[in-house]
Amino acid sequence: SGSGLQDRVAFVQNDPSQYDASIRLADLQVSDTGTYQCRVKKNTVAVHEVIVTVQEKPATPQCWTEGELIEGSSILLRCYSR
């Protein structure tokens, strides 16, 4: 029920009745995080749940040095990313 998910989900095989009802989620978004349930009904009903967690890509890190660039001395390289 994610926003626009119906436009981005499709069966991997054209005919899921041939025992492969795998799906592909395209263009994952953070809002797609959630519990997904697969229900297969033939003679009985089988249910399996999968938890999907989509993490946001980190921002480009900002890096800088602290200390003097002198041979034999120590220098500190600092990096930060949101």
C-alpha positions, 0 to 999 in steps of 0.5 A: 500500500506504499505510495505508487507501489502498484506501478513499481511491482511486478511478478518475476515470471509472467505466469505465477501459476507455474509455482513462482510467484516472486515479485520485483519491487522497482525503484525502492524508496524509504517509504516502501519500508514495511512488512510484506505478506505473500499468500499462496492458495492452491489446495490450502493457503500458505502465508509468509511475511518478509520485513523490508527495510529501505535505508536512505543513501547517505549524503556526500561526506565532508572531509578535512584534515587537522594538523600540519603536513610534516613528515613524521608527524601525526595528522587527523583526517575527519569525515562527516556525513548526515 
